[in-house]
């Protein structure tokens, strides 16, 4: 899927059949990903 406003960038989605070795590998890969950084809450100016 191409991303609007980001020329040359795409999102790829990979899935695996639940309970398969590929699914186990994807779960382990997900566990190794860094946690997303906390972003400060945005405030609305009145």
PDB file of N, H, CA, C and O in Angstrom:
ATOM      1  N   UNK A   1       0.850  -1.158   0.000  1.00  0.00           N
ATOM      2  CA  UNK A   1       0.000   0.000   0.000  1.00  0.00           C
ATOM      3  C   UNK A   1       0.899   1.225   0.000  1.00  0.00           C
ATOM      4  O   UNK A   1       1.796   1.341   0.836  1.00  0.00           O
ATOM      5  N   UNK A   2       0.672   2.107  -0.901  1.00  0.00           N
ATOM      6  H   UNK A   2      -0.057   2.013  -1.580  1.00  0.00           H
ATOM      7  CA  UNK A   2       1.449   3.341  -0.937  1.00  0.00           C
ATOM      8  C   UNK A   2       0.852   4.339   0.049  1.00  0.00           C
ATOM      9  O   UNK A   2      -0.357   4.365   0.278  1.00  0.00           O
ATOM     10  N   UNK A   3       1.720   5.153   0.623  1.00  0.00           N
ATOM     11  H   UNK A   3       2.703   5.131   0.437  1.00  0.00           H
ATOM     12  CA  UNK A   3       1.293   6.129   1.617  1.00  0.00           C
ATOM     13  C   UNK A   3       1.240   7.512   0.999  1.00  0.00           C
ATOM     14  O   UNK A   3       2.219   7.982   0.418  1.00  0.00           O
ATOM     15  N   UNK A   4       0.102   8.156   1.124  1.00  0.00           N
ATOM     16  H   UNK A   4      -0.693   7.775   1.595  1.00  0.00           H
ATOM     17  CA  UNK A   4      -0.075   9.490   0.574  1.00  0.00           C
ATOM     18  C   UNK A   4       0.911  10.461   1.227  1.00  0.00           C
ATOM     19  O   UNK A   4       1.090  10.449   2.445  1.00  0.00           O
ATOM     20  N   UNK A   5       1.535  11.284   0.423  1.00  0.00           N
ATOM     21  H   UNK A   5       1.390  11.294  -0.566  1.00  0.00           H
ATOM     22  CA  UNK A   5       2.452  12.284   0.938  1.00  0.00           C
ATOM     23  C   UNK A   5       3.831  11.757   1.299  1.00  0.00           C
ATOM     24  O   UNK A   5       4.643  12.493   1.859  1.00  0.00           O
ATOM     25  N   UNK A   6       4.111  10.494   0.991  1.00  0.00           N
ATOM     26  H   UNK A   6       3.451   9.896   0.536  1.00  0.00           H
ATOM     27  CA  UNK A   6       5.422   9.921   1.281  1.00  0.00           C
ATOM     28  C   UNK A   6       5.899   9.161   0.046  1.00  0.00           C
ATOM     29  O   UNK A   6       5.849   7.932   0.016  1.00  0.00           O
ATOM     30  N   UNK A   7       6.358   9.885  -0.965  1.00  0.00           N
ATOM     31  H   UNK A   7       6.398  10.884  -0.940  1.00  0.00           H
ATOM     32  CA  UNK A   7       6.756   9.230  -2.209  1.00  0.00           C
ATOM     33  C   UNK A   7       7.802   8.136  -1.986  1.00  0.00           C
ATOM     34  O   UNK A   7       8.796   8.341  -1.288  1.00  0.00           O
ATOM     35  N   UNK A   8       7.563   6.988  -2.584  1.00  0.00           N
ATOM     36  H   UNK A   8       6.756   6.822  -3.151  1.00  0.00           H
ATOM     37  CA  UNK A   8       8.510   5.891  -2.498  1.00  0.00           C
ATOM     38  C   UNK A   8       8.374   5.038  -1.250  1.00  0.00           C
ATOM     39  O   UNK A   8       9.093   4.049  -1.112  1.00  0.00           O
ATOM     40  N   UNK A   9       7.487   5.381  -0.347  1.00  0.00           N
ATOM     41  H   UNK A   9       6.902   6.185  -0.460  1.00  0.00           H
ATOM     42  CA  UNK A   9       7.303   4.594   0.885  1.00  0.00           C
ATOM     43  C   UNK A   9       6.039   3.756   0.770  1.00  0.00           C
ATOM     44  O   UNK A   9       5.055   4.167   0.156  1.00  0.00           O
ATOM     45  N   UNK A  10       6.086   2.583   1.367  1.00  0.00           N
ATOM     46  H   UNK A  10       6.886   2.250   1.866  1.00  0.00           H
ATOM     47  CA  UNK A  10       4.944   1.671   1.334  1.00  0.00           C
ATOM     48  C   UNK A  10       4.820   0.956   2.663  1.00  0.00           C
ATOM     49  O   UNK A  10       5.777   0.876   3.432  1.00  0.00           O
ATOM     50  N   UNK A  11       3.640   0.442   2.922  1.00  0.00           N
ATOM     51  H   UNK A  11       2.862   0.507   2.297  1.00  0.00           H
ATOM     52  CA  UNK A  11       3.400  -0.400   4.095  1.00  0.00           C
ATOM     53  C   UNK A  11       3.182  -1.817   3.581  1.00  0.00           C
ATOM     54  O   UNK A  11       2.402  -2.037   2.655  1.00  0.00           O
ATOM     55  N   UNK A  12       3.865  -2.764   4.180  1.00  0.00           N
ATOM     56  H   UNK A  12       4.499  -2.585   4.933  1.00  0.00           H
ATOM     57  CA  UNK A  12       3.662  -4.170   3.850  1.00  0.00           C
ATOM     58  C   UNK A  12       3.111  -4.880   5.076  1.00  0.00           C
ATOM     59  O   UNK A  12       3.569  -4.639   6.193  1.00  0.00           O
ATOM     60  N   UNK A  13       2.152  -5.734   4.881  1.00  0.00           N
ATOM     61  H   UNK A  13       1.779  -5.930   3.974  1.00  0.00           H
ATOM     62  CA  UNK A  13       1.537  -6.469   5.983  1.00  0.00           C
ATOM     63  C   UNK A  13       1.790  -7.954   5.769  1.00  0.00           C
ATOM     64  O   UNK A  13       1.507  -8.494   4.699  1.00  0.00           O
ATOM     65  N   UNK A  14       2.321  -8.603   6.783  1.00  0.00           N
ATOM     66  H   UNK A  14       2.551  -8.165   7.652  1.00  0.00           H
ATOM     67  CA  UNK A  14       2.590 -10.031   6.718  1.00  0.00           C
ATOM     68  C   UNK A  14       1.738 -10.726   7.776  1.00  0.00           C
ATOM     69  O   UNK A  14       1.630 -10.252   8.907  1.00  0.00           O
ATOM     70  N   UNK A  15       1.150 -11.828   7.407  1.00  0.00           N
ATOM     71  H   UNK A  15       1.238 -12.213   6.489  1.00  0.00           H
ATOM     72  CA  UNK A  15       0.356 -12.608   8.349  1.00  0.00           C
ATOM     73  C   UNK A  15       0.810 -14.061   8.296  1.00  0.00           C
ATOM     74  O   UNK A  15       1.485 -14.487   7.359  1.00  0.00           O
ATOM     75  N   UNK A  16       0.426 -14.804   9.314  1.00  0.00           N
ATOM     76  H   UNK A  16      -0.123 -14.458  10.075  1.00  0.00           H
ATOM     77  CA  UNK A  16       0.741 -16.231   9.357  1.00  0.00           C
ATOM     78  C   UNK A  16      -0.453 -16.970   9.943  1.00  0.00           C
ATOM     79  O   UNK A  16      -1.202 -16.428  10.756  1.00  0.00           O
ATOM     80  N   UNK A  17      -0.610 -18.179   9.529  1.00  0.00           N
ATOM     81  H   UNK A  17      -0.002 -18.619   8.869  1.00  0.00           H
ATOM     82  CA  UNK A  17      -1.684 -19.028  10.049  1.00  0.00           C
ATOM     83  C   UNK A  17      -1.453 -19.260  11.542  1.00  0.00           C
ATOM     84  O   UNK A  17      -0.375 -19.705  11.935  1.00  0.00           O
ATOM     85  N   UNK A  18      -2.463 -18.960  12.386  1.00  0.00           N
ATOM     86  H   UNK A  18      -3.339 -18.598  12.067  1.00  0.00           H
ATOM     87  CA  UNK A  18      -2.304 -19.157  13.826  1.00  0.00           C
ATOM     88  C   UNK A  18      -1.862 -20.584  14.160  1.00  0.00           C
ATOM     89  O   UNK A  18      -2.334 -21.556  13.570  1.00  0.00           O
ATOM     90  N   UNK A  19      -0.937 -20.681  15.128  1.00  0.00           N
ATOM     91  H   UNK A  19      -0.554 -19.891  15.608  1.00  0.00           H
ATOM     92  CA  UNK A  19      -0.492 -21.986  15.593  1.00  0.00           C
ATOM     93  C   UNK A  19       0.628 -22.604  14.778  1.00  0.00           C
ATOM     94  O   UNK A  19       1.092 -23.700  15.094  1.00  0.00           O
ATOM     95  N   UNK A  20       1.069 -21.915  13.730  1.00  0.00           N
ATOM     96  H   UNK A  20       0.691 -21.025  13.473  1.00  0.00           H
ATOM     97  CA  UNK A  20       2.143 -22.457  12.896  1.00  0.00           C
ATOM     98  C   UNK A  20       3.498 -21.934  13.391  1.00  0.00           C
ATOM     99  O   UNK A  20       3.547 -20.961  14.144  1.00  0.00           O
ATOM    100  N   UNK A  21       4.584 -22.569  12.975  1.00  0.00           N
ATOM    101  H   UNK A  21       4.544 -23.359  12.363  1.00  0.00           H
ATOM    102  CA  UNK A  21       5.907 -22.043  13.331  1.00  0.00           C
ATOM    103  C   UNK A  21       6.118 -20.604  12.841  1.00  0.00           C
ATOM    104  O   UNK A  21       6.791 -19.813  13.503  1.00  0.00           O
ATOM    105  N   UNK A  22       5.547 -20.271  11.689  1.00  0.00           N
ATOM    106  H   UNK A  22       5.001 -20.914  11.151  1.00  0.00           H
ATOM    107  CA  UNK A  22       5.670 -18.902  11.189  1.00  0.00           C
ATOM    108  C   UNK A  22       4.974 -17.918  12.130  1.00  0.00           C
ATOM    109  O   UNK A  22       5.488 -16.826  12.374  1.00  0.00           O
ATOM    110  N   UNK A  23       3.820 -18.295  12.655  1.00  0.00           N
ATOM    111  H   UNK A  23       3.403 -19.182  12.457  1.00  0.00           H
ATOM    112  CA  UNK A  23       3.101 -17.454  13.608  1.00  0.00           C
ATOM    113  C   UNK A  23       3.935 -17.267  14.874  1.00  0.00           C
ATOM    114  O   UNK A  23       4.039 -16.156  15.395  1.00  0.00           O
ATOM    115  N   UNK A  24       4.523 -18.345  15.364  1.00  0.00           N
ATOM    116  H   UNK A  24       4.439 -19.247  14.941  1.00  0.00           H
ATOM    117  CA  UNK A  24       5.389 -18.256  16.547  1.00  0.00           C
ATOM    118  C   UNK A  24       6.555 -17.304  16.286  1.00  0.00           C
ATOM    119  O   UNK A  24       6.909 -16.497  17.146  1.00  0.00           O
ATOM    120  N   UNK A  25       7.143 -17.401  15.109  1.00  0.00           N
ATOM    121  H   UNK A  25       6.856 -18.057  14.411  1.00  0.00           H
ATOM    122  CA  UNK A  25       8.275 -16.539  14.761  1.00  0.00           C
ATOM    123  C   UNK A  25       7.851 -15.079  14.707  1.00  0.00           C
ATOM    124  O   UNK A  25       8.590 -14.201  15.152  1.00  0.00           O
ATOM    125  N   UNK A  26       6.673 -14.815  14.166  1.00  0.00           N
ATOM    126  H   UNK A  26       6.073 -15.528  13.805  1.00  0.00           H
ATOM    127  CA  UNK A  26       6.193 -13.431  14.093  1.00  0.00           C
ATOM    128  C   UNK A  26       5.898 -12.885  15.484  1.00  0.00           C
ATOM    129  O   UNK A  26       6.149 -11.710  15.752  1.00  0.00           O
ATOM    130  N   UNK A  27       5.371 -13.719  16.366  1.00  0.00           N
ATOM    131  H   UNK A  27       5.167 -14.674  16.148  1.00  0.00           H
ATOM    132  CA  UNK A  27       5.131 -13.280  17.743  1.00  0.00           C
ATOM    133  C   UNK A  27       6.442 -12.941  18.440  1.00  0.00           C
ATOM    134  O   UNK A  27       6.527 -11.938  19.149  1.00  0.00           O
ATOM    135  N   UNK A  28       7.460 -13.768  18.245  1.00  0.00           N
ATOM    136  H   UNK A  28       7.391 -14.583  17.670  1.00  0.00           H
ATOM    137  CA  UNK A  28       8.762 -13.492  18.836  1.00  0.00           C
ATOM    138  C   UNK A  28       9.370 -12.211  18.261  1.00  0.00           C
ATOM    139  O   UNK A  28       9.973 -11.424  18.990  1.00  0.00           O
ATOM    140  N   UNK A  29       9.212 -12.011  16.974  1.00  0.00           N
ATOM    141  H   UNK A  29       8.722 -12.651  16.381  1.00  0.00           H
ATOM    142  CA  UNK A  29       9.713 -10.803  16.340  1.00  0.00           C
ATOM    143  C   UNK A  29       9.032  -9.574  16.930  1.00  0.00           C
ATOM    144  O   UNK A  29       9.684  -8.561  17.185  1.00  0.00           O
ATOM    145  N   UNK A  30       7.726  -9.662  17.145  1.00  0.00           N
ATOM    146  H   UNK A  30       7.197 -10.485  16.938  1.00  0.00           H
ATOM    147  CA  UNK A  30       6.983  -8.558  17.734  1.00  0.00           C
ATOM    148  C   UNK A  30       7.491  -8.241  19.140  1.00  0.00           C
ATOM    149  O   UNK A  30       7.554  -7.074  19.528  1.00  0.00           O
ATOM    150  N   UNK A  31       7.849  -9.259  19.893  1.00  0.00           N
ATOM    151  H   UNK A  31       7.797 -10.207  19.577  1.00  0.00           H
ATOM    152  CA  UNK A  31       8.349  -9.052  21.256  1.00  0.00           C
ATOM    153  C   UNK A  31       9.695  -8.334  21.269  1.00  0.00           C
ATOM    154  O   UNK A  31      10.043  -7.700  22.265  1.00  0.00           O
ATOM    155  N   UNK A  32      10.453  -8.423  20.185  1.00  0.00           N
ATOM    156  H   UNK A  32      10.171  -8.939  19.376  1.00  0.00           H
ATOM    157  CA  UNK A  32      11.762  -7.786  20.138  1.00  0.00           C
ATOM    158  C   UNK A  32      11.689  -6.334  19.672  1.00  0.00           C
ATOM    159  O   UNK A  32      12.678  -5.606  19.760  1.00  0.00           O
ATOM    160  N   UNK A  33      10.535  -5.910  19.180  1.00  0.00           N
ATOM    161  H   UNK A  33       9.731  -6.501  19.109  1.00  0.00           H
ATOM    162  CA  UNK A  33      10.393  -4.534  18.688  1.00  0.00           C
ATOM    163  C   UNK A  33      10.420  -3.566  19.867  1.00  0.00           C
ATOM    164  O   UNK A  33       9.856  -3.855  20.923  1.00  0.00           O
ATOM    165  N   UNK A  34      11.072  -2.424  19.690  1.00  0.00           N
ATOM    166  H   UNK A  34      11.530  -2.189  18.833  1.00  0.00           H
ATOM    167  CA  UNK A  34      11.085  -1.445  20.775  1.00  0.00           C
ATOM    168  C   UNK A  34       9.685  -0.899  21.027  1.00  0.00           C
ATOM    169  O   UNK A  34       8.872  -0.789  20.110  1.00  0.00           O
ATOM    170  N   UNK A  35       9.422  -0.559  22.277  1.00  0.00           N
ATOM    171  H   UNK A  35      10.083  -0.648  23.022  1.00  0.00           H
ATOM    172  CA  UNK A  35       8.124   0.019  22.626  1.00  0.00           C
ATOM    173  C   UNK A  35       8.033   1.407  22.002  1.00  0.00           C
ATOM    174  O   UNK A  35       9.035   2.118  21.921  1.00  0.00           O
ATOM    175  N   UNK A  36       6.840   1.798  21.563  1.00  0.00           N
ATOM    176  H   UNK A  36       6.026   1.221  21.629  1.00  0.00           H
ATOM    177  CA  UNK A  36       6.704   3.138  20.989  1.00  0.00           C
ATOM    178  C   UNK A  36       7.004   4.206  22.044  1.00  0.00           C
ATOM    179  O   UNK A  36       6.683   4.038  23.221  1.00  0.00           O
ATOM    180  N   UNK A  37       7.612   5.285  21.615  1.00  0.00           N
ATOM    181  H   UNK A  37       7.873   5.422  20.660  1.00  0.00           H
ATOM    182  CA  UNK A  37       7.915   6.376  22.535  1.00  0.00           C
ATOM    183  C   UNK A  37       6.630   7.086  22.930  1.00  0.00           C
ATOM    184  O   UNK A  37       5.731   7.281  22.113  1.00  0.00           O
ATOM    185  N   UNK A  38       6.563   7.460  24.179  1.00  0.00           N
ATOM    186  H   UNK A  38       7.294   7.302  24.844  1.00  0.00           H
ATOM    187  CA  UNK A  38       5.388   8.202  24.647  1.00  0.00           C
ATOM    188  C   UNK A  38       5.429   9.597  24.023  1.00  0.00           C
ATOM    189  O   UNK A  38       6.481  10.232  23.957  1.00  0.00           O
ATOM    190  N   UNK A  39       4.287  10.048  23.577  1.00  0.00           N
ATOM    191  H   UNK A  39       3.432   9.532  23.631  1.00  0.00           H
ATOM    192  CA  UNK A  39       4.217  11.396  23.017  1.00  0.00           C
ATOM    193  C   UNK A  39       3.420  12.258  23.988  1.00  0.00           C
ATOM    194  O   UNK A  39       2.447  11.801  24.588  1.00  0.00           O
ATOM    195  N   UNK A  40       3.842  13.503  24.133  1.00  0.00           N
ATOM    196  H   UNK A  40       4.632  13.875  23.646  1.00  0.00           H
ATOM    197  CA  UNK A  40       3.101  14.380  25.049  1.00  0.00           C
ATOM    198  C   UNK A  40       1.684  14.610  24.545  1.00  0.00           C
ATOM    199  O   UNK A  40       1.435  14.671  23.340  1.00  0.00           O
ATOM    200  N   UNK A  41       0.772  14.734  25.483  1.00  0.00           N
ATOM    201  H   UNK A  41       0.974  14.684  26.461  1.00  0.00           H
ATOM    202  CA  UNK A  41      -0.627  14.973  25.106  1.00  0.00           C
ATOM    203  C   UNK A  41      -0.738  16.342  24.464  1.00  0.00           C
ATOM    204  O   UNK A  41      -0.118  17.307  24.911  1.00  0.00           O
ATOM    205  N   UNK A  42      -1.522  16.412  23.428  1.00  0.00           N
ATOM    206  H   UNK A  42      -2.026  15.629  23.065  1.00  0.00           H
ATOM    207  CA  UNK A  42      -1.721  17.705  22.774  1.00  0.00           C
ATOM    208  C   UNK A  42      -2.853  18.431  23.480  1.00  0.00           C
ATOM    209  O   UNK A  42      -3.852  17.828  23.871  1.00  0.00           O
ATOM    210  N   UNK A  43      -2.678  19.721  23.634  1.00  0.00           N
ATOM    211  H   UNK A  43      -1.866  20.211  23.316  1.00  0.00           H
ATOM    212  CA  UNK A  43      -3.728  20.521  24.251  1.00  0.00           C
ATOM    213  C   UNK A  43      -4.342  21.415  23.198  1.00  0.00           C
ATOM    214  O   UNK A  43      -3.662  21.876  22.281  1.00  0.00           O
ATOM    215  N   UNK A  44      -5.600  21.650  23.334  1.00  0.00           N
ATOM    216  H   UNK A  44      -6.152  21.276  24.080  1.00  0.00           H
ATOM    217  CA  UNK A  44      -6.311  22.488  22.392  1.00  0.00           C
ATOM    218  C   UNK A  44      -6.352  23.902  22.933  1.00  0.00           C
ATOM    219  O   UNK A  44      -6.750  24.128  24.076  1.00  0.00           O
ATOM    220  N   UNK A  45      -5.941  24.851  22.111  1.00  0.00           N
ATOM    221  H   UNK A  45      -5.619  24.668  21.183  1.00  0.00           H
ATOM    222  CA  UNK A  45      -6.003  26.237  22.545  1.00  0.00           C
ATOM    223  C   UNK A  45      -7.421  26.728  22.390  1.00  0.00           C
ATOM    224  O   UNK A  45      -8.088  26.447  21.394  1.00  0.00           O
ATOM    225  N   UNK A  46      -7.874  27.468  23.388  1.00  0.00           N
ATOM    226  H   UNK A  46      -7.332  27.696  24.197  1.00  0.00           H
ATOM    227  CA  UNK A  46      -9.253  27.984  23.375  1.00  0.00           C
ATOM    228  C   UNK A  46      -9.264  29.435  23.045  1.00  0.00           C
ATOM    229  O   UNK A  46     -10.331  30.046  22.986  1.00  0.00           O
TER     230      UNK A  46
END
